[in-house]
Amino acid sequence: MNQDKALLAREIKARTEQLESHLVAIRRDIHAHPELGFDTLRTASLVTQQLQALGLTPQTGIGRSGVMVDIDGAEPGKTLLLRADMDALPIHEQTGLPFASVWPGKMHACGHDIHTAILLGVAAILPHYRQQLKGKVRLIFQPAEETPDSGAQAMIADGAADGIDWAITLHNKPELAAGEVALTRGASTASSDEFDVTVHGISTHAARPHMGSDPIIATVHLISQLQTIISRERDPAHSAVLTIGHIQGGTTHNIIPDSCLFQGTIRTKSPAVRADMEAAFRRMCDGVALAQNVRVEVNFQRGVPPLMNDDRLIDALEQILSHQFDKPIIAQPSDSFGAEDFSLFTELAPGCQIHIGSATPGRDDHLHNSDYQPDERSIAAGTQALSRLAIDLLS
């Protein structure tokens, strides 16, 4: 590492260390007061107050309850978007921590409290480097990442992505040691599409099945056939997940009903596989309808796309982050088929998701768990990572 890069790394680390206790306190405040979906008003107010205290001028109400602020460099140039998500989950916290959720049935079990604290740390550090920046850094604090009604989509509709050249977010990862940073090539997360299928038959008495058309039998055949798309049509190296999560049909023992409903999701990790899965799904529905003499009504709702990491951006970040942390950055393939609405931003501009280790020594934590206790040292690591990449990308 040359002298200038090493000096910048030490400066960013020192500034982060000065902020760390303050950022941890903010995280604990947010953790104790989790909010769901778009109802992140207290969190957004706290974020706004912190940004204003730094001399910045945030915009509020973006995407209903999001916050956005631009940090302009000394010269014109590109625009880098950095995002933190603010919402919690409908989980009753079981950690017993002194700063545990004060609201029953709500918990920051995915670490969005950590993400918000990190981005506030970045907001405190970047103004020191305005003279080096060519362009601007746009910080967005997003509601409703965990809900079907997407906060990313709402913020984009309100202009949060206008004019951006790159889009980067991060996520805490309890499978990695605290302080470790990892990058993924290809997809970080999967697409998430939902379907509601109603199989329409003809009702009749159970003693006279020949006088009707049985939608339950047809549904059983259809669900069984749909699973063969994964097992017999998909390349295992480019697979997908198809899950039936709900089925409902009939009212009593001796009546074949008029209809049967089932619902589920399809998740994939590439746009091409996503298109293939939808086409195969519809073909199976049409085939069973013909074979079983029923009518199959399909309501297929496309959700968020897969979050595809841009290769050239990953190449750049590998070098930038290795300079900041003075060690090679972990290249980690993603095994997650979870979904992430930040993918709506990466459809509009080259982008990526960075993974920040949050494992607490001696624990085996997992996201979306009522006892999730991430290591708060991940806040400093995330603050250093996002600050450094913003400075280097725009210098």
FENPETA-V41954 format. One record per residue. N is the residue number from 1. PSI is psi in radians with two decimals (999 if undefined). OMEGA is omega as a letter, one per 30 degrees, with the letter a starting at -180 (* if undefined). NEAR is the number of other C-alpha atoms within 8 Angstrom. Layout:
n->N psi->PSI omega->OMEGA near->NEAR
n->N psi->PSI omega->OMEGA near->NEAR
This chain:
n->1 psi->2.26 omega->a near->6
n->2 psi->2.97 omega->a near->5
n->3 psi->-0.73 omega->a near->6
n->4 psi->-0.74 omega->a near->6
n->5 psi->-0.67 omega->l near->10
n->6 psi->-0.67 omega->l near->11
n->7 psi->-0.76 omega->l near->8
n->8 psi->-0.72 omega->l near->9
n->9 psi->-0.76 omega->a near->12
n->10 psi->-0.69 omega->l near->9
n->11 psi->-0.84 omega->a near->8
n->12 psi->-0.72 omega->l near->12
n->13 psi->-0.77 omega->a near->9
n->14 psi->-0.74 omega->l near->8
n->15 psi->-0.68 omega->l near->9
n->16 psi->-0.73 omega->l near->13
n->17 psi->-0.62 omega->l near->9
n->18 psi->-0.55 omega->a near->7
n->19 psi->-0.30 omega->a near->9
n->20 psi->-0.83 omega->a near->10
n->21 psi->-0.63 omega->l near->8
n->22 psi->-0.74 omega->a near->7
n->23 psi->-0.65 omega->l near->13
n->24 psi->-0.73 omega->l near->11
n->25 psi->-0.71 omega->l near->8
n->26 psi->-0.79 omega->l near->9
n->27 psi->-0.76 omega->a near->12
n->28 psi->-0.62 omega->l near->10
n->29 psi->-0.84 omega->l near->9
n->30 psi->-0.70 omega->a near->10
n->31 psi->-0.67 omega->a near->13
n->32 psi->-0.28 omega->a near->11
n->33 psi->1.11 omega->a near->9
n->34 psi->2.55 omega->l near->14
n->35 psi->2.58 omega->a near->15
n->36 psi->2.60 omega->l near->12
n->37 psi->-2.21 omega->l near->13
n->38 psi->-0.03 omega->a near->11
n->39 psi->0.77 omega->a near->8
n->40 psi->0.75 omega->a near->13
n->41 psi->-0.74 omega->l near->9
n->42 psi->-0.77 omega->l near->7
n->43 psi->-0.78 omega->l near->10
n->44 psi->-0.67 omega->l near->14
n->45 psi->-0.73 omega->l near->8
n->46 psi->-0.79 omega->l near->8
n->47 psi->-0.80 omega->a near->10
n->48 psi->-0.78 omega->l near->11
n->49 psi->-0.71 omega->l near->8
n->50 psi->-0.72 omega->l near->9
n->51 psi->-0.73 omega->l near->13
n->52 psi->-0.63 omega->l near->10
n->53 psi->-0.40 omega->l near->7
n->54 psi->0.03 omega->a near->8
n->55 psi->0.23 omega->l near->6
n->56 psi->2.88 omega->a near->9
n->57 psi->1.47 omega->a near->8
n->58 psi->2.69 omega->l near->11
n->59 psi->2.36 omega->a near->8
n->60 psi->2.91 omega->l near->10
n->61 psi->0.31 omega->l near->8
n->62 psi->2.17 omega->a near->13
n->63 psi->0.73 omega->l near->15
n->64 psi->-1.00 omega->a near->8
n->65 psi->0.34 omega->l near->14
n->66 psi->2.90 omega->l near->15
n->67 psi->2.45 omega->a near->15
n->68 psi->2.44 omega->l near->13
n->69 psi->2.43 omega->l near->11
n->70 psi->2.38 omega->l near->10
n->71 psi->1.89 omega->a near->12
n->72 psi->2.43 omega->l near->9
n->73 psi->3.11 omega->a near->13
n->74 psi->-0.39 omega->a near->10
n->75 psi->2.73 omega->l near->8
n->76 psi->2.77 omega->l near->8
n->77 psi->-2.61 omega->a near->8
n->78 psi->2.91 omega->l near->10
n->79 psi->2.17 omega->l near->12
n->80 psi->2.17 omega->l near->13
n->81 psi->2.28 omega->l near->14
n->82 psi->2.33 omega->a near->13
n->83 psi->2.46 omega->l near->13
n->84 psi->2.45 omega->l near->15
n->85 psi->2.58 omega->a near->12
n->86 psi->-0.27 omega->a near->17
n->87 psi->2.77 omega->a near->18
n->88 psi->-2.91 omega->a near->15
n->89 psi->2.69 omega->l near->14
n->90 psi->1.17 omega->a near->8
n->91 psi->2.42 omega->l near->11
n->92 psi->2.09 omega->a near->9
n->93 psi->2.41 omega->a near->14
n->94 psi->0.32 omega->a near->6
n->95 psi->-0.55 omega->a near->9
n->96 psi->0.21 omega->l near->6
n->97 psi->2.67 omega->l near->5
n->98 psi->-0.34 omega->l near->4
n->99 psi->0.48 omega->l near->8
n->100 psi->2.85 omega->a near->10
n->101 psi->2.30 omega->l near->13
n->102 psi->-0.08 omega->a near->6
n->103 psi->1.98 omega->a near->9
n->104 psi->2.43 omega->l near->7
n->105 psi->0.14 omega->l near->8
n->106 psi->2.40 omega->a near->15
n->107 psi->2.51 omega->l near->16
n->108 psi->1.34 omega->a near->13
n->109 psi->0.08 omega->l near->15
n->110 psi->-0.01 omega->l near->10
n->111 psi->0.31 omega->l near->11
n->112 psi->-0.40 omega->l near->13
n->113 psi->-0.66 omega->l near->13
n->114 psi->-0.77 omega->a near->12
n->115 psi->-0.75 omega->a near->15
n->116 psi->-0.75 omega->l near->13
n->117 psi->-0.68 omega->l near->13
n->118 psi->-0.83 omega->a near->14
n->119 psi->-0.51 omega->l near->14
n->120 psi->-0.60 omega->l near->12
n->121 psi->-0.72 omega->l near->12
n->122 psi->-0.70 omega->l near->12
n->123 psi->-0.52 omega->l near->11
n->124 psi->-0.53 omega->a near->8
n->125 psi->-0.74 omega->a near->12
n->126 psi->-0.62 omega->l near->11
n->127 psi->-0.40 omega->l near->8
n->128 psi->-0.27 omega->a near->5
n->129 psi->0.36 omega->a near->10
n->130 psi->-0.70 omega->a near->11
n->131 psi->-0.39 omega->l near->7
n->132 psi->-0.30 omega->a near->10
n->133 psi->2.37 omega->l near->14
n->134 psi->1.80 omega->a near->12
n->135 psi->-2.59 omega->a near->13
n->136 psi->2.70 omega->l near->15
n->137 psi->2.18 omega->l near->12
n->138 psi->2.03 omega->l near->12
n->139 psi->2.21 omega->l near->14
n->140 psi->2.37 omega->l near->13
n->141 psi->1.90 omega->a near->13
n->142 psi->2.35 omega->l near->17
n->143 psi->3.00 omega->l near->16
n->144 psi->0.88 omega->l near->15
n->145 psi->-0.49 omega->a near->14
n->146 psi->0.05 omega->a near->9
n->147 psi->2.69 omega->l near->7
n->148 psi->-0.63 omega->l near->5
n->149 psi->1.83 omega->a near->5
n->150 psi->2.23 omega->l near->11
n->151 psi->-0.58 omega->l near->15
n->152 psi->-0.80 omega->l near->15
n->153 psi->-0.72 omega->a near->10
n->154 psi->-0.70 omega->l near->11
n->155 psi->-0.66 omega->l near->15
n->156 psi->-0.73 omega->l near->12
n->157 psi->-0.49 omega->l near->8
n->158 psi->0.20 omega->l near->8
n->159 psi->0.14 omega->a near->7
n->160 psi->-0.49 omega->a near->10
n->161 psi->0.05 omega->a near->10
n->162 psi->2.19 omega->l near->6
n->163 psi->0.17 omega->a near->5
n->164 psi->2.60 omega->l near->11
n->165 psi->-0.49 omega->l near->10
n->166 psi->2.70 omega->l near->10
n->167 psi->2.14 omega->a near->15
n->168 psi->2.40 omega->l near->12
n->169 psi->3.05 omega->l near->11
n->170 psi->2.88 omega->l near->12
n->171 psi->2.37 omega->l near->10
n->172 psi->2.56 omega->a near->12
n->173 psi->1.83 omega->a near->10
n->174 psi->-0.13 omega->l near->15
n->175 psi->-0.17 omega->l near->9
n->176 psi->2.54 omega->l near->10
n->177 psi->2.55 omega->l near->11
n->178 psi->2.32 omega->a near->13
n->179 psi->-0.32 omega->l near->12
n->180 psi->2.59 omega->l near->10
n->181 psi->2.36 omega->a near->11
n->182 psi->2.59 omega->l near->12
n->183 psi->2.66 omega->a near->13
n->184 psi->2.36 omega->l near->14
n->185 psi->2.60 omega->a near->13
n->186 psi->-2.45 omega->a near->8
n->187 psi->2.29 omega->l near->13
n->188 psi->-0.72 omega->a near->14
n->189 psi->2.96 omega->a near->14
n->190 psi->2.85 omega->l near->17
n->191 psi->2.79 omega->l near->19
n->192 psi->1.84 omega->l near->15
n->193 psi->2.54 omega->a near->12
n->194 psi->2.65 omega->l near->12
n->195 psi->2.55 omega->l near->11
n->196 psi->2.09 omega->a near->11
n->197 psi->2.18 omega->l near->11
n->198 psi->2.10 omega->l near->11
n->199 psi->2.03 omega->a near->15
n->200 psi->2.15 omega->l near->12
n->201 psi->-2.60 omega->l near->14
n->202 psi->2.14 omega->a near->12
n->203 psi->2.64 omega->l near->12
n->204 psi->2.98 omega->l near->12
n->205 psi->2.54 omega->a near->9
n->206 psi->-0.41 omega->l near->9
n->207 psi->-0.23 omega->a near->5
n->208 psi->1.02 omega->a near->8
n->209 psi->-0.45 omega->a near->11
n->210 psi->-0.22 omega->a near->5
n->211 psi->-0.03 omega->l near->6
n->212 psi->-2.87 omega->l near->11
n->213 psi->2.00 omega->a near->13
n->214 psi->1.88 omega->a near->14
n->215 psi->-0.38 omega->l near->16
n->216 psi->-0.82 omega->l near->12
n->217 psi->-0.76 omega->l near->7
n->218 psi->-0.70 omega->l near->13
n->219 psi->-0.73 omega->l near->11
n->220 psi->-0.81 omega->l near->8
n->221 psi->-0.76 omega->a near->9
n->222 psi->-0.79 omega->l near->11
n->223 psi->-0.73 omega->l near->9
n->224 psi->-0.76 omega->a near->8
n->225 psi->-0.65 omega->a near->9
n->226 psi->-0.59 omega->a near->10
n->227 psi->-0.40 omega->l near->9
n->228 psi->-0.28 omega->l near->9
n->229 psi->-0.75 omega->l near->12
n->230 psi->-0.83 omega->a near->12
n->231 psi->-0.42 omega->a near->7
n->232 psi->-0.16 omega->a near->6
n->233 psi->-0.41 omega->a near->7
n->234 psi->2.39 omega->l near->10
n->235 psi->2.18 omega->a near->6
n->236 psi->-0.46 omega->l near->5
n->237 psi->-0.27 omega->l near->4
n->238 psi->1.04 omega->a near->8
n->239 psi->-2.97 omega->a near->11
n->240 psi->2.98 omega->l near->11
n->241 psi->2.20 omega->l near->10
n->242 psi->2.08 omega->a near->10
n->243 psi->2.29 omega->l near->7
n->244 psi->2.06 omega->a near->10
n->245 psi->-0.18 omega->a near->8
n->246 psi->2.40 omega->l near->7
n->247 psi->2.46 omega->a near->9
n->248 psi->2.17 omega->l near->7
n->249 psi->2.43 omega->l near->9
n->250 psi->2.86 omega->a near->10
n->251 psi->-0.33 omega->a near->6
n->252 psi->-3.08 omega->a near->5
n->253 psi->-0.62 omega->a near->5
n->254 psi->0.43 omega->l near->7
n->255 psi->2.19 omega->l near->11
n->256 psi->2.13 omega->a near->15
n->257 psi->3.00 omega->l near->15
n->258 psi->-0.49 omega->a near->11
n->259 psi->2.87 omega->l near->14
n->260 psi->2.34 omega->a near->15
n->261 psi->2.43 omega->l near->11
n->262 psi->2.68 omega->a near->13
n->263 psi->2.68 omega->l near->12
n->264 psi->-2.91 omega->a near->12
n->265 psi->2.73 omega->l near->13
n->266 psi->2.29 omega->l near->13
n->267 psi->2.36 omega->l near->14
n->268 psi->2.92 omega->a near->15
n->269 psi->0.41 omega->l near->16
n->270 psi->2.60 omega->l near->11
n->271 psi->-0.64 omega->a near->9
n->272 psi->-0.79 omega->l near->6
n->273 psi->-0.64 omega->l near->12
n->274 psi->-0.80 omega->l near->12
n->275 psi->-0.73 omega->l near->8
n->276 psi->-0.71 omega->a near->8
n->277 psi->-0.72 omega->l near->10
n->278 psi->-0.73 omega->a near->8
n->279 psi->-0.75 omega->l near->8
n->280 psi->-0.67 omega->l near->9
n->281 psi->-0.84 omega->a near->10
n->282 psi->-0.65 omega->l near->9
n->283 psi->-0.75 omega->l near->8
n->284 psi->-0.73 omega->l near->11
n->285 psi->-0.75 omega->l near->11
n->286 psi->-0.69 omega->a near->9
n->287 psi->-0.78 omega->l near->8
n->288 psi->-0.62 omega->l near->13
n->289 psi->-0.77 omega->a near->12
n->290 psi->-0.76 omega->a near->9
n->291 psi->-0.60 omega->a near->6
n->292 psi->0.06 omega->l near->8
n->293 psi->0.85 omega->l near->9
n->294 psi->2.99 omega->l near->14
n->295 psi->2.25 omega->a near->9
n->296 psi->2.04 omega->a near->11
n->297 psi->2.10 omega->a near->8
n->298 psi->2.18 omega->l near->10
n->299 psi->1.74 omega->a near->7
n->300 psi->2.06 omega->a near->8
n->301 psi->2.01 omega->l near->7
n->302 psi->2.24 omega->l near->7
n->303 psi->-2.40 omega->a near->9
n->304 psi->2.61 omega->l near->12
n->305 psi->3.02 omega->l near->11
n->306 psi->2.58 omega->l near->17
n->307 psi->1.82 omega->a near->19
n->308 psi->2.10 omega->l near->14
n->309 psi->2.29 omega->a near->16
n->310 psi->2.18 omega->a near->11
n->311 psi->-0.76 omega->a near->8
n->312 psi->-0.62 omega->l near->6
n->313 psi->-0.71 omega->l near->11
n->314 psi->-0.72 omega->l near->13
n->315 psi->-0.81 omega->a near->8
n->316 psi->-0.75 omega->a near->8
n->317 psi->-0.56 omega->l near->9
n->318 psi->-0.76 omega->l near->11
n->319 psi->-0.81 omega->a near->8
n->320 psi->-0.84 omega->a near->11
n->321 psi->-0.51 omega->l near->13
n->322 psi->-0.56 omega->l near->11
n->323 psi->-0.71 omega->a near->12
n->324 psi->-0.73 omega->a near->14
n->325 psi->-0.01 omega->l near->7
n->326 psi->0.74 omega->l near->8
n->327 psi->2.77 omega->l near->6
n->328 psi->2.54 omega->l near->6
n->329 psi->2.37 omega->a near->10
n->330 psi->2.26 omega->l near->8
n->331 psi->1.95 omega->a near->8
n->332 psi->2.01 omega->l near->8
n->333 psi->2.57 omega->a near->7
n->334 psi->2.27 omega->l near->8
n->335 psi->0.19 omega->a near->4
n->336 psi->2.37 omega->l near->7
n->337 psi->0.33 omega->l near->11
n->338 psi->2.85 omega->a near->9
n->339 psi->2.77 omega->a near->11
n->340 psi->2.09 omega->a near->12
n->341 psi->-0.03 omega->l near->14
n->342 psi->-0.33 omega->l near->9
n->343 psi->-0.40 omega->l near->12
n->344 psi->-0.53 omega->l near->12
n->345 psi->-0.71 omega->a near->13
n->346 psi->-0.18 omega->l near->14
n->347 psi->-0.37 omega->a near->7
n->348 psi->-0.39 omega->a near->7
n->349 psi->2.68 omega->l near->10
n->350 psi->2.37 omega->a near->12
n->351 psi->-3.10 omega->l near->13
n->352 psi->2.94 omega->l near->14
n->353 psi->2.24 omega->l near->13
n->354 psi->2.48 omega->l near->12
n->355 psi->2.26 omega->l near->11
n->356 psi->2.12 omega->a near->17
n->357 psi->2.38 omega->a near->16
n->358 psi->0.33 omega->a near->17
n->359 psi->2.26 omega->l near->15
n->360 psi->2.19 omega->a near->13
n->361 psi->2.36 omega->l near->5
n->362 psi->-0.03 omega->l near->4
n->363 psi->2.82 omega->l near->6
n->364 psi->1.32 omega->a near->7
n->365 psi->2.73 omega->l near->13
n->366 psi->2.59 omega->l near->8
n->367 psi->2.71 omega->l near->9
n->368 psi->0.60 omega->l near->9
n->369 psi->2.47 omega->a near->10
n->370 psi->-0.20 omega->l near->11
n->371 psi->0.40 omega->a near->9
n->372 psi->2.18 omega->a near->12
n->373 psi->1.45 omega->a near->7
n->374 psi->2.67 omega->l near->11
n->375 psi->2.17 omega->a near->9
n->376 psi->-0.13 omega->l near->9
n->377 psi->-0.30 omega->l near->9
n->378 psi->-0.41 omega->l near->15
n->379 psi->-0.80 omega->l near->14
n->380 psi->-0.74 omega->a near->13
n->381 psi->-0.76 omega->l near->12
n->382 psi->-0.67 omega->l near->12
n->383 psi->-0.77 omega->l near->13
n->384 psi->-0.77 omega->a near->13
n->385 psi->-0.89 omega->a near->10
n->386 psi->-0.64 omega->l near->11
n->387 psi->-0.82 omega->a near->12
n->388 psi->-0.74 omega->a near->13
n->389 psi->-0.57 omega->l near->11
n->390 psi->-0.76 omega->a near->10
n->391 psi->-0.80 omega->a near->12
n->392 psi->-0.70 omega->a near->8
n->393 psi->-0.53 omega->a near->6
n->394 psi->0.15 omega->l near->12
n->395 psi->999 omega->* near->7
